[in-house]
Amino acid sequence: MHRAAQLVARGVSTTTRHALARALEHAELVKGRRSVNEMQGVWRQMMRIFARQGMVSEALALLDDMKACHVHPQIDMLDMALEAAVQSDYAARIQDVLSYYAPEPMHPLTILSGRHVANWTPTTYTHLLHHCARTSNFEYMILLVNTARKRAVVLGEDALLHIVRCAHQAGEPRIAYDMTRNLFNNASARIWMNVLRTCAVHMYAPGIQTAWEHSRPLETDEGLLIAILHAASRHGYTELVSSALACVPELTDVHLIPAWEAFCEARQFDRAMDVLGELHACGAETPPMARLMRKAAESIDALKCASAALLRAPRSVPSEAWSAVMYAAAELQHMPTARILGYAAPQPTSGIIQAWLQCCLDTKDRAEAERAWSFMHEQGITPTATCFERMVRMHLMQEQYEQAFALLEQTKQCALVPTRRMYAAMIWTCWQHNDERWRDLMQEMQEARYEPGERLRALS
């Protein structure tokens, strides 16, 4: 006991020093009586202090004092000493404490035989699982859990919390979810909140919805809400997205963009347009439209749903959304949808005209291209180089393609640089028709610093 007292020379709190002083005074009082029971009380009081403070050297010294008195420490004393070792993050000292549990030397931490764990209590397992969580020792955590199951040891909530945190650090959300659901009955909302964080951060879709439901009514912090929105967005969990949005006091693009992607992924285009309208109204940058275009192009029915959602959107949505659905129409070669959206767009732009002309190209519909071109001029829209390029390519499909050269000149007159694709299409068409003008076009293309590519270089 005096060895243990002497080790308390290092810095501890005043409260701890007073508690130890009282324990030592008590020890001096009972020393002369040689009452083992009373000494046990003093030892336990000191060990409890060492456990809370992570004073593993002192805890081991106290165990040695007890051994010198021919008293074998009770299991709860060993558990407290183990807690001190875990608090200190000293693996070698953990081994030293564990050696007191069994009558023979302990094997390395990777091996757990029945002889060595026979005296372990749920508290022993909990402290070791805490060590696993602190050191990210996922493999040993699995070994501990399997050993406890085999020996029918019932682990408590603190143990489960350490398991979940260890799985989180190891990037194993499925393990955290499965153990919480299958190994422990009626885990608390606090545990499920940690499972929710693990599943959201690591994008484990099967666990997110269940963990969200079981973690209520605990409040979710901002960072976790954003992680949930991103994970739910990736998998199209729209109801979870709506529930998470309802917990956000002030919506910003950080929350709305993943919600937009989730509704697109689930092909709930009306809700997607509502969110897009909110983004537009708050002045946020327009998110990428690739997902909207991809989902709208999955089928004619999806295209019609996306088109109808645009036409009845209660708020103004950016023109990029109209262009995206029109590109989906081009991919499906569904000209009626492109035409309806082209004329109905509340704010026609050159981007919308480009998408309209792309659909004309894909369907080889020259008459529709002429209508789109005329509509562009009627609306006072300034054509881009891409608009000129697509109209040129439309004329190149005809037997007589002189109009393509006229449009090339108009492009230059508008102070626009003809696109590489415009030059490439015109050169190739002229060469196929033995039209020597392809050489001049090749020269222009090189002067514009465009790379001709292997096919065009082979012509010369």
Contacts in CASP RR format, 6 or more apart in sequence:
PFRMAT RR
TARGET T0000
AUTHOR 0000-0000-0000
METHOD contacts of the structure
MODEL  1
MHRAAQLVARGVSTTTRHALARALEHAELVKGRRSVNEMQGVWRQMMRIF
ARQGMVSEALALLDDMKACHVHPQIDMLDMALEAAVQSDYAARIQDVLSY
YAPEPMHPLTILSGRHVANWTPTTYTHLLHHCARTSNFEYMILLVNTARK
RAVVLGEDALLHIVRCAHQAGEPRIAYDMTRNLFNNASARIWMNVLRTCA
VHMYAPGIQTAWEHSRPLETDEGLLIAILHAASRHGYTELVSSALACVPE
LTDVHLIPAWEAFCEARQFDRAMDVLGELHACGAETPPMARLMRKAAESI
DALKCASAALLRAPRSVPSEAWSAVMYAAAELQHMPTARILGYAAPQPTS
GIIQAWLQCCLDTKDRAEAERAWSFMHEQGITPTATCFERMVRMHLMQEQ
YEQAFALLEQTKQCALVPTRRMYAAMIWTCWQHNDERWRDLMQEMQEARY
EPGERLRALS
1 24 0 8 1.000
1 27 0 8 1.000
1 42 0 8 1.000
1 43 0 8 1.000
1 46 0 8 1.000
1 62 0 8 1.000
1 65 0 8 1.000
2 65 0 8 1.000
3 61 0 8 1.000
3 62 0 8 1.000
3 64 0 8 1.000
3 65 0 8 1.000
4 46 0 8 1.000
4 50 0 8 1.000
4 58 0 8 1.000
4 59 0 8 1.000
4 61 0 8 1.000
4 62 0 8 1.000
4 65 0 8 1.000
5 20 0 8 1.000
5 24 0 8 1.000
7 55 0 8 1.000
7 57 0 8 1.000
7 58 0 8 1.000
7 61 0 8 1.000
8 17 0 8 1.000
8 20 0 8 1.000
8 55 0 8 1.000
8 58 0 8 1.000
12 20 0 8 1.000
12 53 0 8 1.000
12 55 0 8 1.000
13 53 0 8 1.000
16 49 0 8 1.000
16 53 0 8 1.000
19 45 0 8 1.000
19 49 0 8 1.000
20 46 0 8 1.000
20 49 0 8 1.000
23 42 0 8 1.000
23 45 0 8 1.000
23 46 0 8 1.000
23 49 0 8 1.000
26 42 0 8 1.000
26 45 0 8 1.000
27 39 0 8 1.000
27 42 0 8 1.000
30 38 0 8 1.000
30 39 0 8 1.000
30 42 0 8 1.000
36 69 0 8 1.000
36 71 0 8 1.000
39 69 0 8 1.000
39 71 0 8 1.000
40 71 0 8 1.000
40 74 0 8 1.000
43 62 0 8 1.000
43 65 0 8 1.000
43 66 0 8 1.000
43 73 0 8 1.000
43 77 0 8 1.000
44 76 0 8 1.000
44 77 0 8 1.000
44 80 0 8 1.000
46 58 0 8 1.000
46 62 0 8 1.000
47 59 0 8 1.000
47 62 0 8 1.000
47 77 0 8 1.000
47 80 0 8 1.000
47 81 0 8 1.000
47 84 0 8 1.000
48 80 0 8 1.000
49 55 0 8 1.000
50 56 0 8 1.000
50 58 0 8 1.000
50 59 0 8 1.000
50 62 0 8 1.000
50 80 0 8 1.000
50 81 0 8 1.000
50 84 0 8 1.000
51 59 0 8 1.000
51 80 0 8 1.000
51 81 0 8 1.000
51 83 0 8 1.000
51 84 0 8 1.000
51 87 0 8 1.000
52 83 0 8 1.000
52 87 0 8 1.000
53 84 0 8 1.000
53 87 0 8 1.000
54 83 0 8 1.000
54 84 0 8 1.000
54 85 0 8 1.000
54 87 0 8 1.000
54 88 0 8 1.000
55 84 0 8 1.000
55 88 0 8 1.000
56 81 0 8 1.000
56 84 0 8 1.000
56 85 0 8 1.000
56 87 0 8 1.000
56 88 0 8 1.000
56 90 0 8 1.000
56 93 0 8 1.000
56 97 0 8 1.000
57 93 0 8 1.000
58 84 0 8 1.000
59 80 0 8 1.000
59 81 0 8 1.000
59 84 0 8 1.000
59 85 0 8 1.000
59 97 0 8 1.000
60 81 0 8 1.000
60 93 0 8 1.000
60 96 0 8 1.000
60 97 0 8 1.000
62 81 0 8 1.000
63 73 0 8 1.000
63 77 0 8 1.000
63 78 0 8 1.000
63 81 0 8 1.000
63 97 0 8 1.000
63 100 0 8 1.000
66 72 0 8 1.000
66 73 0 8 1.000
66 77 0 8 1.000
73 81 0 8 1.000
73 100 0 8 1.000
75 101 0 8 1.000
75 119 0 8 1.000
75 121 0 8 1.000
75 124 0 8 1.000
76 121 0 8 1.000
76 123 0 8 1.000
78 97 0 8 1.000
78 100 0 8 1.000
78 101 0 8 1.000
78 124 0 8 1.000
79 121 0 8 1.000
79 123 0 8 1.000
79 124 0 8 1.000
79 127 0 8 1.000
81 97 0 8 1.000
81 100 0 8 1.000
82 94 0 8 1.000
82 97 0 8 1.000
82 98 0 8 1.000
82 124 0 8 1.000
82 127 0 8 1.000
82 128 0 8 1.000
83 127 0 8 1.000
84 97 0 8 1.000
85 93 0 8 1.000
85 94 0 8 1.000
85 96 0 8 1.000
85 97 0 8 1.000
86 94 0 8 1.000
86 127 0 8 1.000
86 128 0 8 1.000
86 130 0 8 1.000
86 131 0 8 1.000
86 134 0 8 1.000
89 131 0 8 1.000
89 134 0 8 1.000
89 135 0 8 1.000
91 109 0 8 1.000
91 131 0 8 1.000
91 135 0 8 1.000
94 109 0 8 1.000
94 128 0 8 1.000
94 131 0 8 1.000
95 106 0 8 1.000
95 109 0 8 1.000
98 106 0 8 1.000
98 116 0 8 1.000
99 105 0 8 1.000
99 106 0 8 1.000
101 116 0 8 1.000
101 117 0 8 1.000
101 119 0 8 1.000
101 120 0 8 1.000
101 124 0 8 1.000
102 115 0 8 1.000
102 116 0 8 1.000
102 118 0 8 1.000
102 119 0 8 1.000
103 115 0 8 1.000
104 115 0 8 1.000
104 116 0 8 1.000
106 116 0 8 1.000
107 113 0 8 1.000
107 116 0 8 1.000
109 137 0 8 1.000
109 140 0 8 1.000
110 139 0 8 1.000
110 140 0 8 1.000
110 143 0 8 1.000
112 143 0 8 1.000
112 144 0 8 1.000
112 147 0 8 1.000
114 151 0 8 1.000
117 147 0 8 1.000
117 151 0 8 1.000
120 153 0 8 1.000
121 153 0 8 1.000
122 148 0 8 1.000
122 153 0 8 1.000
122 154 0 8 1.000
122 155 0 8 1.000
122 156 0 8 1.000
122 159 0 8 1.000
125 144 0 8 1.000
125 147 0 8 1.000
125 148 0 8 1.000
125 153 0 8 1.000
125 155 0 8 1.000
125 159 0 8 1.000
126 155 0 8 1.000
126 156 0 8 1.000
126 158 0 8 1.000
126 159 0 8 1.000
126 162 0 8 1.000
128 140 0 8 1.000
128 144 0 8 1.000
129 141 0 8 1.000
129 144 0 8 1.000
129 145 0 8 1.000
129 155 0 8 1.000
129 159 0 8 1.000
129 162 0 8 1.000
129 163 0 8 1.000
129 166 0 8 1.000
130 158 0 8 1.000
130 162 0 8 1.000
131 137 0 8 1.000
132 138 0 8 1.000
132 140 0 8 1.000
132 141 0 8 1.000
132 144 0 8 1.000
132 162 0 8 1.000
132 166 0 8 1.000
133 141 0 8 1.000
133 162 0 8 1.000
133 163 0 8 1.000
133 165 0 8 1.000
133 166 0 8 1.000
133 169 0 8 1.000
136 166 0 8 1.000
136 169 0 8 1.000
136 170 0 8 1.000
137 166 0 8 1.000
138 166 0 8 1.000
138 167 0 8 1.000
138 169 0 8 1.000
138 170 0 8 1.000
138 172 0 8 1.000
141 162 0 8 1.000
141 163 0 8 1.000
141 166 0 8 1.000
141 167 0 8 1.000
142 175 0 8 1.000
145 155 0 8 1.000
145 163 0 8 1.000
145 179 0 8 1.000
145 183 0 8 1.000
147 153 0 8 1.000
148 155 0 8 1.000
149 183 0 8 1.000
155 184 0 8 1.000
156 184 0 8 1.000
157 184 0 8 1.000
157 187 0 8 1.000
157 188 0 8 1.000
157 190 0 8 1.000
157 191 0 8 1.000
160 179 0 8 1.000
160 180 0 8 1.000
160 183 0 8 1.000
160 184 0 8 1.000
160 187 0 8 1.000
160 191 0 8 1.000
161 190 0 8 1.000
161 191 0 8 1.000
161 194 0 8 1.000
163 176 0 8 1.000
163 179 0 8 1.000
164 176 0 8 1.000
164 179 0 8 1.000
164 180 0 8 1.000
164 191 0 8 1.000
164 194 0 8 1.000
164 195 0 8 1.000
164 198 0 8 1.000
165 194 0 8 1.000
167 173 0 8 1.000
167 175 0 8 1.000
167 176 0 8 1.000
167 179 0 8 1.000
167 198 0 8 1.000
168 176 0 8 1.000
168 194 0 8 1.000
168 197 0 8 1.000
168 198 0 8 1.000
168 201 0 8 1.000
168 202 0 8 1.000
171 198 0 8 1.000
171 202 0 8 1.000
172 202 0 8 1.000
173 195 0 8 1.000
173 198 0 8 1.000
173 199 0 8 1.000
173 201 0 8 1.000
173 202 0 8 1.000
173 203 0 8 1.000
173 204 0 8 1.000
173 207 0 8 1.000
174 204 0 8 1.000
174 206 0 8 1.000
176 194 0 8 1.000
176 195 0 8 1.000
176 198 0 8 1.000
176 199 0 8 1.000
177 195 0 8 1.000
177 198 0 8 1.000
177 199 0 8 1.000
177 204 0 8 1.000
177 206 0 8 1.000
177 207 0 8 1.000
177 210 0 8 1.000
177 211 0 8 1.000
180 187 0 8 1.000
180 191 0 8 1.000
180 192 0 8 1.000
180 195 0 8 1.000
181 210 0 8 1.000
184 191 0 8 1.000
187 195 0 8 1.000
187 214 0 8 1.000
189 214 0 8 1.000
189 215 0 8 1.000
189 216 0 8 1.000
189 217 0 8 1.000
189 218 0 8 1.000
190 218 0 8 1.000
192 211 0 8 1.000
192 214 0 8 1.000
192 215 0 8 1.000
193 211 0 8 1.000
193 215 0 8 1.000
193 218 0 8 1.000
193 220 0 8 1.000
195 207 0 8 1.000
195 211 0 8 1.000
195 214 0 8 1.000
195 215 0 8 1.000
196 208 0 8 1.000
196 211 0 8 1.000
196 212 0 8 1.000
196 215 0 8 1.000
196 220 0 8 1.000
196 224 0 8 1.000
196 228 0 8 1.000
197 224 0 8 1.000
197 227 0 8 1.000
198 204 0 8 1.000
199 205 0 8 1.000
199 206 0 8 1.000
199 207 0 8 1.000
199 208 0 8 1.000
199 211 0 8 1.000
199 231 0 8 1.000
200 208 0 8 1.000
200 224 0 8 1.000
200 227 0 8 1.000
200 228 0 8 1.000
200 230 0 8 1.000
200 231 0 8 1.000
201 227 0 8 1.000
201 231 0 8 1.000
203 230 0 8 1.000
203 231 0 8 1.000
203 234 0 8 1.000
204 231 0 8 1.000
205 231 0 8 1.000
205 234 0 8 1.000
205 235 0 8 1.000
205 237 0 8 1.000
208 228 0 8 1.000
208 231 0 8 1.000
208 232 0 8 1.000
208 235 0 8 1.000
208 237 0 8 1.000
208 240 0 8 1.000
209 237 0 8 1.000
209 240 0 8 1.000
212 228 0 8 1.000
212 240 0 8 1.000
212 243 0 8 1.000
212 244 0 8 1.000
219 247 0 8 1.000
220 228 0 8 1.000
220 244 0 8 1.000
220 247 0 8 1.000
222 248 0 8 1.000
225 244 0 8 1.000
225 247 0 8 1.000
225 248 0 8 1.000
225 255 0 8 1.000
226 254 0 8 1.000
226 255 0 8 1.000
226 258 0 8 1.000
228 240 0 8 1.000
228 244 0 8 1.000
229 241 0 8 1.000
229 244 0 8 1.000
229 245 0 8 1.000
229 255 0 8 1.000
229 258 0 8 1.000
229 259 0 8 1.000
229 262 0 8 1.000
230 258 0 8 1.000
231 237 0 8 1.000
232 238 0 8 1.000
232 240 0 8 1.000
232 241 0 8 1.000
232 244 0 8 1.000
232 258 0 8 1.000
232 262 0 8 1.000
233 241 0 8 1.000
233 258 0 8 1.000
233 259 0 8 1.000
233 261 0 8 1.000
233 262 0 8 1.000
233 265 0 8 1.000
234 261 0 8 1.000
234 265 0 8 1.000
235 265 0 8 1.000
236 262 0 8 1.000
236 265 0 8 1.000
236 266 0 8 1.000
237 262 0 8 1.000
238 262 0 8 1.000
238 263 0 8 1.000
238 266 0 8 1.000
238 268 0 8 1.000
238 271 0 8 1.000
241 258 0 8 1.000
241 259 0 8 1.000
241 262 0 8 1.000
241 263 0 8 1.000
244 255 0 8 1.000
245 251 0 8 1.000
245 255 0 8 1.000
245 259 0 8 1.000
248 255 0 8 1.000
251 278 0 8 1.000
251 282 0 8 1.000
252 282 0 8 1.000
252 284 0 8 1.000
253 279 0 8 1.000
253 282 0 8 1.000
253 284 0 8 1.000
253 285 0 8 1.000
253 287 0 8 1.000
256 275 0 8 1.000
256 278 0 8 1.000
256 279 0 8 1.000
256 284 0 8 1.000
257 279 0 8 1.000
257 284 0 8 1.000
257 287 0 8 1.000
259 275 0 8 1.000
260 272 0 8 1.000
260 275 0 8 1.000
260 276 0 8 1.000
260 279 0 8 1.000
260 287 0 8 1.000
261 287 0 8 1.000
261 291 0 8 1.000
263 269 0 8 1.000
263 271 0 8 1.000
263 272 0 8 1.000
263 275 0 8 1.000
264 272 0 8 1.000
264 291 0 8 1.000
264 292 0 8 1.000
264 295 0 8 1.000
265 291 0 8 1.000
265 295 0 8 1.000
267 295 0 8 1.000
267 298 0 8 1.000
267 302 0 8 1.000
267 305 0 8 1.000
267 306 0 8 1.000
269 292 0 8 1.000
269 296 0 8 1.000
269 305 0 8 1.000
269 306 0 8 1.000
269 308 0 8 1.000
269 309 0 8 1.000
269 310 0 8 1.000
270 309 0 8 1.000
270 312 0 8 1.000
270 313 0 8 1.000
272 292 0 8 1.000
272 309 0 8 1.000
273 309 0 8 1.000
273 310 0 8 1.000
273 313 0 8 1.000
273 315 0 8 1.000
273 317 0 8 1.000
273 321 0 8 1.000
274 313 0 8 1.000
274 314 0 8 1.000
274 315 0 8 1.000
276 287 0 8 1.000
276 313 0 8 1.000
276 317 0 8 1.000
276 318 0 8 1.000
276 321 0 8 1.000
277 313 0 8 1.000
277 315 0 8 1.000
277 316 0 8 1.000
277 317 0 8 1.000
278 315 0 8 1.000
279 286 0 8 1.000
279 287 0 8 1.000
280 286 0 8 1.000
280 315 0 8 1.000
280 316 0 8 1.000
280 317 0 8 1.000
280 318 0 8 1.000
281 315 0 8 1.000
286 318 0 8 1.000
286 320 0 8 1.000
289 320 0 8 1.000
289 321 0 8 1.000
289 323 0 8 1.000
289 324 0 8 1.000
290 324 0 8 1.000
292 306 0 8 1.000
292 321 0 8 1.000
292 324 0 8 1.000
292 325 0 8 1.000
292 328 0 8 1.000
293 324 0 8 1.000
293 325 0 8 1.000
293 327 0 8 1.000
293 328 0 8 1.000
293 331 0 8 1.000
294 328 0 8 1.000
295 302 0 8 1.000
295 306 0 8 1.000
296 302 0 8 1.000
296 303 0 8 1.000
296 305 0 8 1.000
296 306 0 8 1.000
296 307 0 8 1.000
296 324 0 8 1.000
296 325 0 8 1.000
296 328 0 8 1.000
297 303 0 8 1.000
297 327 0 8 1.000
297 328 0 8 1.000
297 331 0 8 1.000
297 332 0 8 1.000
299 332 0 8 1.000
300 332 0 8 1.000
300 334 0 8 1.000
302 328 0 8 1.000
303 325 0 8 1.000
303 328 0 8 1.000
303 329 0 8 1.000
303 332 0 8 1.000
303 334 0 8 1.000
303 337 0 8 1.000
304 337 0 8 1.000
306 325 0 8 1.000
306 328 0 8 1.000
307 325 0 8 1.000
307 329 0 8 1.000
307 337 0 8 1.000
307 340 0 8 1.000
307 341 0 8 1.000
310 317 0 8 1.000
310 321 0 8 1.000
310 322 0 8 1.000
310 325 0 8 1.000
310 341 0 8 1.000
311 340 0 8 1.000
311 341 0 8 1.000
311 344 0 8 1.000
316 346 0 8 1.000
316 347 0 8 1.000
319 345 0 8 1.000
319 347 0 8 1.000
319 348 0 8 1.000
319 349 0 8 1.000
319 351 0 8 1.000
319 352 0 8 1.000
322 341 0 8 1.000
322 342 0 8 1.000
322 345 0 8 1.000
322 352 0 8 1.000
322 355 0 8 1.000
323 349 0 8 1.000
323 351 0 8 1.000
323 352 0 8 1.000
323 354 0 8 1.000
323 355 0 8 1.000
324 355 0 8 1.000
325 337 0 8 1.000
325 341 0 8 1.000
326 337 0 8 1.000
326 338 0 8 1.000
326 341 0 8 1.000
326 342 0 8 1.000
326 352 0 8 1.000
326 355 0 8 1.000
326 356 0 8 1.000
326 358 0 8 1.000
326 359 0 8 1.000
327 355 0 8 1.000
327 358 0 8 1.000
327 359 0 8 1.000
329 335 0 8 1.000
329 337 0 8 1.000
329 338 0 8 1.000
329 341 0 8 1.000
329 359 0 8 1.000
330 338 0 8 1.000
330 355 0 8 1.000
330 358 0 8 1.000
330 359 0 8 1.000
330 361 0 8 1.000
330 362 0 8 1.000
330 363 0 8 1.000
331 362 0 8 1.000
333 359 0 8 1.000
333 362 0 8 1.000
333 363 0 8 1.000
334 359 0 8 1.000
335 359 0 8 1.000
335 360 0 8 1.000
335 363 0 8 1.000
335 365 0 8 1.000
335 368 0 8 1.000
338 355 0 8 1.000
338 356 0 8 1.000
338 359 0 8 1.000
338 360 0 8 1.000
339 356 0 8 1.000
339 368 0 8 1.000
339 371 0 8 1.000
341 352 0 8 1.000
342 348 0 8 1.000
342 352 0 8 1.000
342 356 0 8 1.000
342 372 0 8 1.000
342 375 0 8 1.000
343 375 0 8 1.000
345 352 0 8 1.000
348 375 0 8 1.000
348 376 0 8 1.000
348 379 0 8 1.000
348 381 0 8 1.000
349 381 0 8 1.000
350 376 0 8 1.000
350 381 0 8 1.000
350 382 0 8 1.000
350 383 0 8 1.000
350 384 0 8 1.000
350 386 0 8 1.000
350 387 0 8 1.000
351 384 0 8 1.000
353 372 0 8 1.000
353 373 0 8 1.000
353 375 0 8 1.000
353 376 0 8 1.000
353 381 0 8 1.000
353 383 0 8 1.000
353 387 0 8 1.000
354 384 0 8 1.000
354 386 0 8 1.000
354 387 0 8 1.000
354 390 0 8 1.000
356 372 0 8 1.000
357 369 0 8 1.000
357 372 0 8 1.000
357 373 0 8 1.000
357 387 0 8 1.000
357 390 0 8 1.000
357 391 0 8 1.000
357 394 0 8 1.000
358 390 0 8 1.000
359 365 0 8 1.000
359 368 0 8 1.000
360 366 0 8 1.000
360 368 0 8 1.000
360 369 0 8 1.000
360 372 0 8 1.000
360 390 0 8 1.000
360 394 0 8 1.000
361 369 0 8 1.000
361 390 0 8 1.000
361 393 0 8 1.000
361 394 0 8 1.000
364 397 0 8 1.000
366 394 0 8 1.000
366 395 0 8 1.000
366 397 0 8 1.000
366 398 0 8 1.000
369 390 0 8 1.000
369 391 0 8 1.000
369 394 0 8 1.000
373 391 0 8 1.000
376 383 0 8 1.000
376 387 0 8 1.000
382 414 0 8 1.000
383 414 0 8 1.000
384 416 0 8 1.000
385 411 0 8 1.000
385 416 0 8 1.000
385 417 0 8 1.000
385 418 0 8 1.000
385 419 0 8 1.000
385 422 0 8 1.000
386 419 0 8 1.000
388 407 0 8 1.000
388 408 0 8 1.000
388 410 0 8 1.000
388 411 0 8 1.000
388 414 0 8 1.000
388 416 0 8 1.000
388 418 0 8 1.000
388 419 0 8 1.000
388 422 0 8 1.000
389 418 0 8 1.000
389 419 0 8 1.000
389 421 0 8 1.000
389 422 0 8 1.000
389 425 0 8 1.000
391 407 0 8 1.000
392 404 0 8 1.000
392 407 0 8 1.000
392 408 0 8 1.000
392 422 0 8 1.000
392 425 0 8 1.000
392 426 0 8 1.000
393 404 0 8 1.000
393 421 0 8 1.000
393 422 0 8 1.000
393 425 0 8 1.000
395 401 0 8 1.000
395 403 0 8 1.000
395 404 0 8 1.000
395 407 0 8 1.000
396 404 0 8 1.000
396 425 0 8 1.000
396 426 0 8 1.000
396 429 0 8 1.000
401 429 0 8 1.000
404 426 0 8 1.000
404 429 0 8 1.000
405 426 0 8 1.000
405 437 0 8 1.000
408 418 0 8 1.000
408 422 0 8 1.000
408 426 0 8 1.000
411 417 0 8 1.000
411 418 0 8 1.000
411 422 0 8 1.000
412 418 0 8 1.000
417 448 0 8 1.000
418 444 0 8 1.000
418 448 0 8 1.000
420 445 0 8 1.000
420 448 0 8 1.000
420 450 0 8 1.000
420 451 0 8 1.000
423 441 0 8 1.000
423 442 0 8 1.000
423 444 0 8 1.000
423 445 0 8 1.000
423 448 0 8 1.000
423 450 0 8 1.000
424 445 0 8 1.000
424 452 0 8 1.000
424 456 0 8 1.000
426 438 0 8 1.000
426 441 0 8 1.000
427 438 0 8 1.000
427 441 0 8 1.000
427 442 0 8 1.000
427 445 0 8 1.000
427 456 0 8 1.000
427 459 0 8 1.000
428 438 0 8 1.000
428 455 0 8 1.000
428 456 0 8 1.000
429 435 0 8 1.000
430 436 0 8 1.000
430 437 0 8 1.000
430 438 0 8 1.000
430 441 0 8 1.000
431 438 0 8 1.000
431 459 0 8 1.000
438 459 0 8 1.000
439 460 0 8 1.000
442 452 0 8 1.000
442 456 0 8 1.000
442 459 0 8 1.000
442 460 0 8 1.000
445 452 0 8 1.000
445 456 0 8 1.000
446 452 0 8 1.000
END
